Amino acid sequence: MRATGIVRRIDDLGRVVIPKEIRKTLRIREGDPLEIFTAKDGEVILKKYSPIGELNEFSQEYAETLGETLGQGVVVTDLDSIIAVSKLPKKDYKEKSISNELEQLIENRVVKHANDNKMIPLYKDDSTPYSGQIVMPIISDSGDCIGSISVVTKENEVFSEDIEKILKIATSFLGKQVQ
């Protein structure tokens, strides 16, 4: 843990303001859930809560099954980072912050089909030369966007409608796992 040098007082309702610079850096927006942890030495730790992050191990197994079935690279994200990877080098993807473009797609609930020059980067500074890509947001039963699943290929392959249907099933299934 590192010190920021910022000190804030608790108001009479027990609230404390998280400075704008920290919210921007950590991509915390109004309405975002925060998880609160305490330690015996008096520390209070706020962490962005990721409903799909709670399913980390499950998401990884699901991504691997999807990758093997489709024979393509699969990336599962929450709203901040890549949480599961299959058929792609994990060290190049796992736990990297998602790109602003991907964050916008998720936020706007957009399904993105791309090929060649229209790819969106999956993580910041992603320059991987994909030739095909489908990105689909994961929406929980409560209607909240909680992440995305992307299928990518580096070969000159056009994705079939069947792959999109499988991806719809996958995003729907993961969305139902979140309470």
Contacts in CASP RR format, 6 or more apart in sequence:
PFRMAT RR
TARGET T0000
AUTHOR 0000-0000-0000
METHOD contacts of the structure
MODEL  1
MRATGIVRRIDDLGRVVIPKEIRKTLRIREGDPLEIFTAKDGEVILKKYS
PIGELNEFSQEYAETLGETLGQGVVVTDLDSIIAVSKLPKKDYKEKSISN
ELEQLIENRVVKHANDNKMIPLYKDDSTPYSGQIVMPIISDSGDCIGSIS
VVTKENEVFSEDIEKILKIATSFLGKQVQ
1 45 0 8 1.000
4 19 0 8 1.000
4 22 0 8 1.000
6 19 0 8 1.000
6 22 0 8 1.000
8 16 0 8 1.000
8 17 0 8 1.000
8 19 0 8 1.000
9 16 0 8 1.000
10 16 0 8 1.000
18 28 0 8 1.000
18 46 0 8 1.000
22 28 0 8 1.000
23 29 0 8 1.000
26 48 0 8 1.000
27 48 0 8 1.000
27 79 0 8 1.000
27 80 0 8 1.000
27 97 0 8 1.000
27 103 0 8 1.000
28 34 0 8 1.000
28 48 0 8 1.000
32 48 0 8 1.000
32 49 0 8 1.000
33 48 0 8 1.000
33 49 0 8 1.000
34 46 0 8 1.000
34 47 0 8 1.000
34 48 0 8 1.000
34 49 0 8 1.000
35 46 0 8 1.000
35 47 0 8 1.000
35 48 0 8 1.000
35 49 0 8 1.000
36 44 0 8 1.000
36 45 0 8 1.000
36 46 0 8 1.000
37 44 0 8 1.000
37 45 0 8 1.000
37 46 0 8 1.000
37 47 0 8 1.000
38 44 0 8 1.000
38 45 0 8 1.000
39 45 0 8 1.000
48 80 0 8 1.000
50 78 0 8 1.000
50 79 0 8 1.000
50 80 0 8 1.000
50 83 0 8 1.000
50 146 0 8 1.000
51 78 0 8 1.000
51 140 0 8 1.000
51 144 0 8 1.000
51 146 0 8 1.000
51 178 0 8 1.000
51 179 0 8 1.000
52 59 0 8 1.000
52 76 0 8 1.000
52 78 0 8 1.000
52 83 0 8 1.000
52 138 0 8 1.000
52 146 0 8 1.000
52 147 0 8 1.000
52 174 0 8 1.000
52 175 0 8 1.000
52 178 0 8 1.000
53 59 0 8 1.000
53 78 0 8 1.000
53 83 0 8 1.000
54 178 0 8 1.000
55 174 0 8 1.000
55 177 0 8 1.000
55 178 0 8 1.000
56 83 0 8 1.000
56 84 0 8 1.000
58 177 0 8 1.000
59 76 0 8 1.000
59 83 0 8 1.000
59 84 0 8 1.000
59 174 0 8 1.000
60 76 0 8 1.000
60 83 0 8 1.000
60 84 0 8 1.000
60 85 0 8 1.000
60 86 0 8 1.000
62 76 0 8 1.000
62 84 0 8 1.000
62 170 0 8 1.000
62 173 0 8 1.000
62 174 0 8 1.000
63 74 0 8 1.000
63 75 0 8 1.000
63 76 0 8 1.000
63 84 0 8 1.000
63 85 0 8 1.000
63 86 0 8 1.000
63 149 0 8 1.000
64 74 0 8 1.000
64 84 0 8 1.000
64 86 0 8 1.000
66 74 0 8 1.000
66 86 0 8 1.000
66 149 0 8 1.000
66 151 0 8 1.000
66 166 0 8 1.000
66 170 0 8 1.000
67 73 0 8 1.000
67 74 0 8 1.000
67 86 0 8 1.000
67 87 0 8 1.000
67 151 0 8 1.000
68 86 0 8 1.000
68 87 0 8 1.000
69 166 0 8 1.000
70 151 0 8 1.000
70 163 0 8 1.000
70 166 0 8 1.000
71 87 0 8 1.000
72 87 0 8 1.000
72 151 0 8 1.000
72 152 0 8 1.000
72 153 0 8 1.000
72 163 0 8 1.000
73 85 0 8 1.000
73 86 0 8 1.000
73 87 0 8 1.000
73 88 0 8 1.000
73 151 0 8 1.000
73 152 0 8 1.000
73 153 0 8 1.000
74 84 0 8 1.000
74 85 0 8 1.000
74 86 0 8 1.000
74 87 0 8 1.000
74 88 0 8 1.000
74 149 0 8 1.000
74 150 0 8 1.000
74 151 0 8 1.000
74 152 0 8 1.000
75 82 0 8 1.000
75 84 0 8 1.000
75 85 0 8 1.000
75 88 0 8 1.000
75 93 0 8 1.000
75 122 0 8 1.000
75 149 0 8 1.000
75 150 0 8 1.000
75 152 0 8 1.000
76 82 0 8 1.000
76 83 0 8 1.000
76 84 0 8 1.000
76 85 0 8 1.000
76 138 0 8 1.000
76 147 0 8 1.000
76 148 0 8 1.000
76 149 0 8 1.000
76 174 0 8 1.000
77 83 0 8 1.000
77 98 0 8 1.000
77 102 0 8 1.000
77 106 0 8 1.000
77 122 0 8 1.000
77 147 0 8 1.000
77 148 0 8 1.000
77 149 0 8 1.000
77 150 0 8 1.000
78 146 0 8 1.000
78 147 0 8 1.000
79 98 0 8 1.000
79 103 0 8 1.000
79 106 0 8 1.000
79 145 0 8 1.000
79 146 0 8 1.000
79 147 0 8 1.000
80 97 0 8 1.000
80 98 0 8 1.000
81 95 0 8 1.000
81 96 0 8 1.000
81 97 0 8 1.000
81 98 0 8 1.000
81 123 0 8 1.000
82 93 0 8 1.000
82 94 0 8 1.000
82 95 0 8 1.000
82 96 0 8 1.000
82 98 0 8 1.000
82 122 0 8 1.000
82 123 0 8 1.000
83 94 0 8 1.000
83 95 0 8 1.000
84 94 0 8 1.000
85 93 0 8 1.000
85 94 0 8 1.000
88 152 0 8 1.000
92 128 0 8 1.000
93 122 0 8 1.000
93 123 0 8 1.000
96 123 0 8 1.000
96 124 0 8 1.000
97 123 0 8 1.000
97 124 0 8 1.000
98 106 0 8 1.000
98 122 0 8 1.000
98 123 0 8 1.000
98 124 0 8 1.000
98 148 0 8 1.000
99 120 0 8 1.000
99 121 0 8 1.000
99 122 0 8 1.000
99 123 0 8 1.000
99 124 0 8 1.000
99 126 0 8 1.000
100 124 0 8 1.000
101 120 0 8 1.000
101 121 0 8 1.000
102 120 0 8 1.000
102 121 0 8 1.000
102 122 0 8 1.000
102 123 0 8 1.000
102 135 0 8 1.000
102 148 0 8 1.000
102 150 0 8 1.000
104 110 0 8 1.000
105 112 0 8 1.000
105 120 0 8 1.000
105 135 0 8 1.000
105 137 0 8 1.000
105 148 0 8 1.000
106 137 0 8 1.000
106 145 0 8 1.000
106 147 0 8 1.000
106 148 0 8 1.000
107 145 0 8 1.000
109 137 0 8 1.000
109 139 0 8 1.000
109 145 0 8 1.000
110 135 0 8 1.000
110 137 0 8 1.000
111 134 0 8 1.000
111 135 0 8 1.000
111 136 0 8 1.000
111 137 0 8 1.000
111 164 0 8 1.000
112 120 0 8 1.000
112 133 0 8 1.000
112 134 0 8 1.000
112 135 0 8 1.000
112 136 0 8 1.000
113 133 0 8 1.000
113 134 0 8 1.000
113 159 0 8 1.000
113 164 0 8 1.000
114 120 0 8 1.000
114 130 0 8 1.000
114 132 0 8 1.000
114 133 0 8 1.000
114 134 0 8 1.000
114 135 0 8 1.000
115 131 0 8 1.000
115 132 0 8 1.000
115 133 0 8 1.000
115 158 0 8 1.000
116 131 0 8 1.000
116 132 0 8 1.000
119 130 0 8 1.000
119 132 0 8 1.000
119 133 0 8 1.000
120 133 0 8 1.000
120 135 0 8 1.000
121 127 0 8 1.000
122 128 0 8 1.000
122 150 0 8 1.000
122 152 0 8 1.000
128 152 0 8 1.000
128 154 0 8 1.000
129 154 0 8 1.000
130 152 0 8 1.000
130 153 0 8 1.000
130 154 0 8 1.000
131 153 0 8 1.000
131 154 0 8 1.000
131 155 0 8 1.000
131 156 0 8 1.000
131 157 0 8 1.000
132 152 0 8 1.000
132 153 0 8 1.000
132 157 0 8 1.000
132 158 0 8 1.000
132 159 0 8 1.000
133 150 0 8 1.000
133 151 0 8 1.000
133 152 0 8 1.000
133 153 0 8 1.000
134 150 0 8 1.000
134 151 0 8 1.000
134 159 0 8 1.000
134 163 0 8 1.000
134 164 0 8 1.000
134 167 0 8 1.000
135 148 0 8 1.000
135 149 0 8 1.000
135 150 0 8 1.000
136 148 0 8 1.000
136 149 0 8 1.000
136 150 0 8 1.000
136 164 0 8 1.000
136 167 0 8 1.000
136 168 0 8 1.000
136 170 0 8 1.000
136 171 0 8 1.000
137 145 0 8 1.000
137 147 0 8 1.000
137 148 0 8 1.000
137 171 0 8 1.000
138 145 0 8 1.000
138 146 0 8 1.000
138 147 0 8 1.000
138 148 0 8 1.000
138 149 0 8 1.000
138 171 0 8 1.000
138 174 0 8 1.000
138 175 0 8 1.000
139 145 0 8 1.000
139 146 0 8 1.000
139 171 0 8 1.000
139 175 0 8 1.000
140 146 0 8 1.000
140 175 0 8 1.000
140 176 0 8 1.000
140 178 0 8 1.000
141 175 0 8 1.000
141 176 0 8 1.000
141 178 0 8 1.000
146 175 0 8 1.000
146 178 0 8 1.000
148 171 0 8 1.000
149 167 0 8 1.000
149 170 0 8 1.000
149 171 0 8 1.000
149 174 0 8 1.000
151 159 0 8 1.000
151 163 0 8 1.000
151 167 0 8 1.000
153 159 0 8 1.000
END
